[in-house]
Amino acid sequence: MEYFIPLMLVGAVVAAALFGITNWLRNRNLKVS
Protein backbone atom coordinates (compact mmCIF):
# COMPACT_ATOMS: atom_id res chain seq x y z
CA MET A 1 0.00 0.00 0.00
CA GLU A 2 2.99 2.32 0.39
CA TYR A 3 3.62 2.32 -3.36
CA PHE A 4 0.03 3.09 -4.30
CA ILE A 5 0.22 6.90 -4.10
CA PRO A 6 3.58 7.27 -5.93
CA LEU A 7 2.35 4.96 -8.69
CA MET A 8 -0.85 7.01 -8.95
CA LEU A 9 1.17 10.23 -9.23
CA VAL A 10 3.49 8.75 -11.86
CA GLY A 11 0.51 7.43 -13.81
CA ALA A 12 -1.21 10.81 -13.67
CA VAL A 13 1.95 12.58 -14.88
CA VAL A 14 2.43 10.10 -17.74
CA ALA A 15 -1.24 10.38 -18.75
CA ALA A 16 -1.07 14.19 -18.70
CA ALA A 17 2.14 14.15 -20.75
CA LEU A 18 0.65 11.80 -23.36
CA PHE A 19 -2.51 13.91 -23.49
CA GLY A 20 -0.54 17.12 -23.98
CA ILE A 21 1.71 15.58 -26.64
CA THR A 22 -1.23 14.19 -28.60
CA ASN A 23 -3.03 17.54 -28.45
CA TRP A 24 0.13 19.37 -29.56
CA LEU A 25 0.70 16.98 -32.47
CA ARG A 26 -2.97 17.21 -33.48
CA ASN A 27 -2.89 21.02 -33.45
CA ARG A 28 0.38 21.08 -35.40
CA ASN A 29 -0.99 18.64 -37.99
CA LEU A 30 -4.16 20.71 -38.36
CA LYS A 31 -2.11 23.88 -38.88
CA VAL A 32 0.14 22.15 -41.42
CA SER A 33 -2.74 20.66 -43.41
C-alpha positions as CSV (number, residue, x, y, z in Angstrom):
1,M,0.0,0.0,0.0
2,E,3.0,2.3,0.4
3,Y,3.6,2.3,-3.4
4,F,0.0,3.1,-4.3
5,I,0.2,6.9,-4.1
6,P,3.6,7.3,-5.9
7,L,2.3,5.0,-8.7
8,M,-0.9,7.0,-8.9
9,L,1.2,10.2,-9.2
10,V,3.5,8.7,-11.9
11,G,0.5,7.4,-13.8
12,A,-1.2,10.8,-13.7
13,V,2.0,12.6,-14.9
14,V,2.4,10.1,-17.7
15,A,-1.2,10.4,-18.8
16,A,-1.1,14.2,-18.7
17,A,2.1,14.2,-20.8
18,L,0.7,11.8,-23.4
19,F,-2.5,13.9,-23.5
20,G,-0.5,17.1,-24.0
21,I,1.7,15.6,-26.6
22,T,-1.2,14.2,-28.6
23,N,-3.0,17.5,-28.5
24,W,0.1,19.4,-29.6
25,L,0.7,17.0,-32.5
26,R,-3.0,17.2,-33.5
27,N,-2.9,21.0,-33.4
28,R,0.4,21.1,-35.4
29,N,-1.0,18.6,-38.0
30,L,-4.2,20.7,-38.4
31,K,-2.1,23.9,-38.9
32,V,0.1,22.1,-41.4
33,S,-2.7,20.7,-43.4
